[in-house]
Amino acid sequence: MNVPSIFTAATAAVLITFAASAQDSDSPIMLSGGWLPDDPHQIDYAKLPRVTAEHAIISDVRGQAGTRVHQHAYLAHHDGRFWAMWSDGPGGPRAGATPEQHRNIVPAHDMPDTRNSFATSKDGLHWTKPADLTGPPRIKGYGWIARGLWKRDGELLALASHFDAPGYAGLGLSLEAFRWNGAKWEAHGTVLDDAMNNFPPKLLPSGEWMMTRRDHQRQVSVIIGGTKAFNDWRINPLAAYDGKGRPEEPYWYVLPDGKTIVGLIRDNGRSKFLLRTFSRDNGKSWSEMHRTNFPDATSKFFVHQTSRGYYVMVSNSNPRKRDPLTLAISRDGLVFTKLFWLIGGRHIDYPHIIEHDGHLLVAFSGAKQTMEVMKVSLDELERLEMPESVELAKNLPPVKQTPQQARPHWIDLGDEGKELWAAADLVVPKTGKRAAFALATANGAERVILGIDEQGRLTAQLFKETVNGPKLEPGSRHSLLIRLHSHHKKPDELFVQLGAPGKIPSEPENWILSNTKGSSDADLSRVVLHSGAGDSAGFDNVRVALTREGLATAKVVAE
């Protein structure tokens, strides 16, 4: 067996033992075969067997010089038709690139006014003209991110996350549903606040639905339920986006034993390998997240168990770029033993798979400007065999990885009796708009959030507990003084005072707002602004110090 070079010699013997039993889920081995180089990052992708497939383009905006974006491909088969949905919105052209170059350059994306589009097909290859699904965002400056098609109780629901653009992280995130009424899509209601799933729900062995979720702080969890109602869910943690890892875009599937659930996760820590965790109690609890030896470009992927029993994973397995898109095959769902080239020679990403009538239909986007599908015969796929070796003739330098650097922190909320002070300026946004700033960990997990909600109220969130304060006049200007007092065995304390603009308030006897409900053990080292209010409204000029007196000379630290 080839032992990946990322593992030490001390573990080699253990890995060999693991490989002898593919059902041993403790093994980091996820890709194996005599054809595999010792270092999976040295695969020559040009040597991979090519998948025979029929190809079709559903929609193409590459001729618009980077000013428009297509991404987040999803498929379903319902009521005798194939359905596709995707995010369709404005793009940001890259500086210095010509219109022709933009055909294979990813524009800026996840921007305000992004909507969702859809199309249908009888055969998966000939598609109707794209049409609007969501309509415009409900709030100016927001957007819609396509989140998949859910077949529930005979109905087809389209899921979309409403987000404060650009990027999904931040306040205002919600997962919404649209229902196909037989003639058009209509708003169906909120699935879950503060949620963005990765793929639509699937049924657990227990009979409940489950899908993975990220919240506005990028924390990863699963939500379980969906049987009593489309919006009835409970949340269970999956993996933390903190100093120990940067999990992103998670996915899950069930092993052949019908009990063990695999959680696969993209590693935004840029190890360039997939992460893996397991649950044996229908998603209630998960094992510690471990790195596998399956290479990855740090991109979205999808796993499908075919009607014939084996598993197919579509991903960007080239760790150096999102090119090509590959199909990996596994008999047991744990170890993939074949790897095939599906499509490449250009930027390809964010795939999804469904199966129908002996074929796989794979959807994806090209440079985030096309929506495309490939139709793959399972019979043809099963005829492909791996060559003796797919190793590069001359190994490339190791893939550059970006390990997380320790960042000095101001306070550990797990320490007893420590204090942190902050000051900020505030222009209250118009009614209906929000603004906030957060004290966060080095990796962006927001543990303390000061905000103005849509009603104009001052809010103070300490970890997951929020307290509302007075309603402030839109357009009014204030200064803020914040005192944070940490504890080890009891809730932390957060105090807020308002003052006249341009002057740090004095410490009062009675604070205008206090929160003594939340408790968090986290190192705070960043300030993150969430403006989204437009004009000059929102928080600004944020400073942090260990004492109130120190705020007078503290530098602005908002990001």
Buried (B, 14 or more C-beta within 10 A) or exposed (E): BBBBBBBEEEEEEBBEEBBEEBEEBEBBBBBBBEBBBEBBBBBBBEBBBEBEBBEBEBBBBBEBBBBBBBBBBBBBBBEEBBBBBBBBBBBBBBEEBEEEEBBBBBBBBBBBBBBBBBBBBEBBBEBEEBEEBBEEBEBEBBBBBBBBBBBBEEBBBBBBBBBBBBEBBBBBBBBBBBBBEEEEBEEBEBBBBBBBBBBBBEEBEEEBBBBBBBBBBBBBBBBBBBBEEBBBBEBBEBBBBBBEBBBBBBBBBBBBEEEBBBBBBBBBBBBBBBBBBBBBEBBEEBEEBBBBBBBBBBBBBBBBBBEEEBBBBBBBBBBBBBBBBBBBBBBBBBBBBBBBBBBBEEBBBBBBBBBBEEBBBBBBBBBBBBBBBBBBBBEEBEEBEBEEBBBBEEEEEEBEBEEBEEEEBBBBBBEEEBBBBBBBBBBBBEEEBBBBBBBBBBBBBBBBBBBBBBEBBBBBBBBEBBBBBEBBEBEEBBBBBBBBBBBBEEBBBBBBBBBEEEEBBEEEEEBBBBBBBBBBEBBBBBBBBBBBBEEEBBBBBBBBBBEBEEBEEBEEBBE
